[in-house]
Amino acid sequence: SILSLSTLVKKGPRRMMSEEAKQPPPDQAPVLAAAKAAGVTLHPDAVEFLSMVQFNPPLDTQTVEQNRADASHMMHLASGGADLPSVTDEVVAGPDGDVRVR
């Protein structure tokens, strides 16, 4: 079964991410516990991303360097993706003119 990200993400204060926090115990990670309770197996990158979102401190409590490092790591998790057999650039007529689509 699949849960939406909005169902999994719990708003609240985030804590400092450490190496040990990448896969925190279920009682400390409601997002991961919800996925487990629903019988959903998350990709390891999704677990790491959700842990970062949940446990990193708010941006205004960190230095610029710490925020940049966190952002860089999150971009690494988001990069890549599935290989596609082909990619085509097209132009579609829209109500206000042509729109480029890929």
Secondary structure, 3 states (H helix, E strand, C coil): CCCCHHHHCCCCCCCCCCHHHHCCCHHHCHHHHHHHHCCCCCCHHHHHHHHHHHHCCCHHHCCHHHHHHHHHHHHHHHCCCCCCCCCCCEEEEECCEEEEEC
